[in-house]
Amino acid sequence: MKKHILLAAIAVGTVSSLGFAKDPAPAPNPGAVPANEVAAEKALRHFYGPQAQFHMLNKSEVNGVEVQQYTVNTAAGQGMASVTARGDLITTGRPVPATELSPGAQTTLGLFKTPAQNVTIEMTHNYYIALNMPGNKTFVAEIDAAGRVRSIKAPEQLREDAKLTPATGKPAEEVRQIIARRFKDDQIEGVSEATHDPGYYIVGLKGAHGRGWAILNTAEDITEWRQPISKEGLPPAVQNTINNEFKGDKITNIETGESRLYQVTQTVGSEQITMLVSPNGSVDWISSRQLHQGSIHPGEPVTAGHHTPGEGK
């Protein structure tokens, strides 16, 4: 939550938001993609890599958009993902060992006596609409590819770092090299320490459509990103939501991006709880029921208790 405001404040004036995880997979060999593969599966294969196997669990209609839910089998195990029929990702998840957690998340889980269980990386893929409100305050609406408004965050929630501390030396140069590879068409405007994410850096970017940013470390672990996009480049359902729900003269910036959370099962007393932990270690959501935002582990049933934040608990 804290991350989103730095990004909002920066998106409107100085920096746009780009926050990746190391998750986005390189594009597979064209020859590895079956000729009859549908758009949704092509999008999943591009994200997970050519060796991943997919199985559709179910599909539903949201705002006139067909949303498909898949199980995804990779070398790391089984995860879950949701994607529109036209190939726009909504959520993607994959299991990881606890050692892949960011330092901030590991610190939070270190508060418990029992080790973390069933750790998954959950990426949400959304569009971010900056809205200028009275008092020159900027609110950011988060909308998924099916046109659902997932959240509207106020300036107080969007703060990541009130004061950005420029990063110098070898780490800053390593981060610059990573960004140069991952964002080939963007110009790097600055590298700063991410105060709330130990060992991570915020990189300001400038591209064809405006300014953006990324949060990453020197191991190329990109936990969150935003990149400016034209309104015409949005999925039709997102365009419809913007046109129908928001006043056009209030919109100051439109971005696309990804955000990461860790979904962790933890034993507390005699009960198993599920937590969504952000890379900086804050717990965004907690429940004694299994949350579905992207992934499940082998042997876990898909139940009515699975849901995404913002939907009924």
N, C-alpha and C positions, 0 to 999 in steps of 0.2 A: 504494500500500500504506500509506504513512504516513497518508494521509488517513483511512483507514477507522478508525483507532483513536481519533483525536480524536472521531470521530463515535460510536464505541462508548462511549467513556467519557462523552461528553456525552449520548448517547441514554439512558443509564441514569439520569442524574441531572439534568442541566441543559439539554442541548441535544439535539435529535434531528437526524438527518442529511438534508439536502436539498441535492443538488448537481446543478444543471442545466447543460446546455450551451444554447446559443442554438438548438439543434436542434428542440426540440418545436415543431411547426408549429401555427398556430391552426386551429381546427376549420374544415373547408371548408364551402362553401355546400351545404346539403342537396341542392339541385337538381343539383349537380355529381357526386353519387355515383350510379352506376348502380343501378337498383332491384334487380337480381339479384346484386349484389356480395356475396360471402361475408364472414363475420365477420373472417377474417384480413386480407382486402384492405381492409375498412373501417378496421381498426386501422392499417394501413400508410398509408392515405390521410389519416387524421387526423394522423398523425405527419409525413408528408412533404409534405402539401398536395394540393389538388385536381387539379393538373396532372400529378402523377406517374403513371407507367405501370408496371404490375407484370406479371411473368411467373413462374409457378411452375416452379422447376427440378426439385424432387423433394420427397418427403415420407417421413417415417419415423415409427415409433411408439416412444415413450420413456415408460416407466412407465404404459402404457395411454393416453398422450396423443399425438395426432397433431401432429407438428411439421413445418411447411412451410417450405421455403427458397425465397426469391424473388430475382430480379434486379429492381432498381428503377431506372427511368430518370427522371432529373430534368434540369432545365436545367443543373445542374452536372456531369452525367455519369452514369455507371452505378454503382450500389452494390449491396450485397446485404443481405438481412435475413432473419431467422428469426422465426417467429411460430407460436403454437399455432392449431389449427383453431377454437378458441373466441374467438380474437382477443387473446390475451395476448402482448405483444411479448417477445422474448428478446434479440435483437441487431438493431441498425439501423446501417447505415453509409452514408456519402456522401463522394465525393471533394471535396477543397477545395484551394485554392492554399496554398503554404507560408506565405504572408503571414497566413493565418488561424490559424496555430499560436499558442499562448499564449507569452508571453515566456520562461517557463521551458523550454518545449520548443524554442523557437528557439535558446536559449543552448546546449542540448545538441547540437543538430544543427550549430551553428556550430563545433563541435570538428573537423568533417570538412572536408577541402579541397573535396570535390565537393558540389554542391548536392543537397538531398533530392529524391527522385523519388516519384511516385505516393503522395501524402499523402491519407489518408482519416481522417475522424472516425468513431470506432467507439463507439457507445453500448451499454452492457449494461444491461438492465432486470431487476432482481432484487428479492428479498425478503430481509430481514436479520433474523435471529433472535438476540437477545441472550440469552446463557446465563450464569447465575451459577455460578461454580465455587468450590471450596475456596479459602480465603484471600481471599474477596471479590473475586476476579478475574472480569472479564467477557470472555467469548469471543463472537465474532460469526460465525454460520454464514450463508453467502451461498447462496441457493437460487434457481434459475431457475423459470420458470412451468411447466416440465415436471416439476418436483419433484427436479431434480438438485442435489445439494450441490456447489457450485462451489469453495468454500473454507471453511475455519474459521480465523479469524484470532485470534491471541492478543493480549493487551493491548499488548504491545510493538510489534506491527505496526499497531495502530490509532491510534497517536499522530499527530496532525497538528501541534499546537502545545501544548507543555507549559504555556505561559502565554499567554493571549489578551490582546493589547494593544488596548484600545478605540480605534476609529477615530473621528475628529472632522472637522469642517469640511465643505466642499462635497462631497468624494467620498462621505463617509458619508451625507449627505443624498440624494445621487443614488442610492446603493444602496438606501436605504430606499424611495424612490419606485418603483424597479424592483420590489422585492419586494412592495410594496403592490399593484402591478398583477398580478403573477404569482401571488401567494398571497393572494387577496382575503379568504379566510376565516380567515387566520392573523394572530395578533398578533406584532409584531416585539419581541423581547426584548433585542436588542443587536446592534451591528455592531462586529466586530473585524477587525484586519489578519490576513491569512493569511500567516504568517511564511514558509512554504515555497512560497508562490505569489505572487511579486512582482506587485503591482498588483491583487491579488484580495482579497476580503473574505469573512469568515464571518459569516453572519447567523443568530442564534438565533430560532426561531419557536415559537409555541405555538398549537395548534389543538384541535379537539374531542376528539381521541384522545391528546393528549399533546404533547410538545415535538419539534421538528425543526430542521434547519438547511440552509442553502444556501451554496455557494461561488460567487462571481460577481465581475465587475468592473463598472466604470461604463458599459461599452459593452453591458451586458445579456448578457454571455457567461457563462452558468451552467454550470460544468463538472461539478458533482456535487450531488446532493440526496438527502435521505431524509425520509420523512414517516410518522408513526405510522399504523398500520392495525389494525383489529380482526382477530382470527383468522378470524372468519366472512367477512371481506371478501377473504380469500386465495383464489386458484384452488384447486380441489379437489385437484390433484396436490401442491400445496405443503402443504395441510392434512394430506394423507396422510403426507407425509414427516415433518412435525413430529410427528404422532401416533405414527408407527411407529419413528422413529429417535431422538427426544429425550425426556428425562424432563420431563414437564409442569411439575413444581415447580421446575425449573431455568430456565425461560423467564421473563425479566423484561421483555422489550420486543419488539415486532414492528413492522417498518418496511417500506415499499416505497420504491424509489428508482432512480436512474440514475447510472451512472459513465461517464466519458469516458476513452478512450485515443486516441492518434494512431497509426495504422499507417503506417509510413514505409519505403519502399524506399531503401536507401543503398548506393552503390558503395564498397567497401573493398578496396583493391588491385585485383585483377581479378575479384572476386566481388561479386555483389549479395546483400545481406542484408536481412532484414525485421525491423524493430524495432517494439515497442509502447512508446510514450513517453507518460508521464503528463503532465498539464498543468504539474506543478511541475518537469518535466525529467528525472525518474528514468526509467530504462529498465526496464520491467517484464518484458519478454520479448524475446528476440533469436534469430533463426534464419536460416540460409541458404536455407530454403525459405519459400515464400509462406504466411503465416498467414491463415486465414479466420476472422474474427470477425464480419464484417459486410459488407465491401465488396470489390469487385474493380473493375478499370478496363477500359474498352473494349479488346477484343483479348486480354485475359488469360483463359486457359482455367481452368476449375474442375477441379482435380486432386485426387488422393488426399492430397496434401500439405496441403490446406486442413483446418484443425481449430480448435477453440477451446481456450484455455488450460485446463489441467486434464484434457484428453483426451490420448490417446497422441500423442507427437510423431513 
